[in-house]
Amino acid sequence: MLARLRSYLPTAALAFLIFYFGFHAFTGDRGILSSNQRDETLVAKTRELVQVRAERQDLETRARLLRDTSLSADLLEERARSLLGFADPRDYVIRMKP
């Protein structure tokens, strides 16, 4: 009886391995069924990238205006007032959380 089952052991092991890898190909972290979640994450990260690029562009423009070669007096005054906490009595000051 045991000798008869031994002949089926390699076939059973191979079938188990095929089932195991097939199951994880569908349901694993990178499986076929989780592609919707990856797509949603990709869309969210793409939106975040666009926002970060716009913020970087704004910061680069501000940095360029503060260089010695092209110093903007208005931007310099704005930054100085912001950092020192001073304002003209005629100014409207709106404080925002960074």
ZICOR-V591487 format. One record per residue. N is the residue number from 1. PSI is psi in whole degrees, -180 to 180 (999 if undefined). OMEGA is omega as a letter, one per 20 degrees, with the letter a starting at -180 (999 if undefined). BURIAL is # if it has 9 or more other ideal C-beta (glycine too) atoms within 8 Angstrom, else .. Layout:
BEGIN
N|PSI|OMEGA|BURIAL + N|PSI|OMEGA|BURIAL
END
This chain:
BEGIN
1|-46|r|. + 2|-37|r|. + 3|-33|r|. + 4|-37|r|. + 5|-29|r|. + 6|-29|r|. + 7|-24|r|. + 8|-9|a|. + 9|-47|r|. + 10|-37|r|. + 11|-41|r|. + 12|-41|r|. + 13|-42|r|. + 14|-42|r|. + 15|-40|r|. + 16|-45|r|. + 17|-41|r|. + 18|-44|r|. + 19|-45|a|. + 20|-53|a|. + 21|-34|r|. + 22|-43|r|. + 23|-46|a|. + 24|-23|r|# + 25|-30|r|. + 26|-42|a|# + 27|-1|a|. + 28|180|r|. + 29|-35|a|. + 30|25|a|. + 31|177|a|# + 32|-38|a|. + 33|-16|r|. + 34|11|a|# + 35|-31|r|. + 36|-42|r|. + 37|-40|r|. + 38|-39|r|# + 39|-42|r|. + 40|-41|r|. + 41|-40|r|. + 42|-43|r|. + 43|-43|r|. + 44|-43|a|. + 45|-32|r|. + 46|-42|r|. + 47|-43|r|. + 48|-39|r|. + 49|-42|r|. + 50|-42|a|. + 51|-44|a|. + 52|-39|r|. + 53|-40|r|. + 54|-41|r|. + 55|-41|r|. + 56|-41|r|. + 57|-42|r|. + 58|-44|r|. + 59|-38|r|. + 60|-38|r|. + 61|-44|r|. + 62|-40|r|# + 63|-39|r|. + 64|-36|r|. + 65|-19|a|# + 66|1|r|# + 67|159|a|. + 68|-36|a|. + 69|-28|a|. + 70|64|a|. + 71|125|r|# + 72|118|a|. + 73|-38|a|. + 74|-44|r|. + 75|-39|r|# + 76|-44|r|# + 77|-42|r|. + 78|-47|a|. + 79|-42|r|# + 80|-45|r|# + 81|-40|a|# + 82|-45|a|. + 83|-37|a|. + 84|-17|r|. + 85|18|r|. + 86|152|r|. + 87|151|r|. + 88|143|a|. + 89|-23|r|. + 90|-4|a|. + 91|147|r|. + 92|120|a|. + 93|123|r|. + 94|113|a|. + 95|133|r|. + 96|146|r|. + 97|138|a|. + 98|999|999|.
END
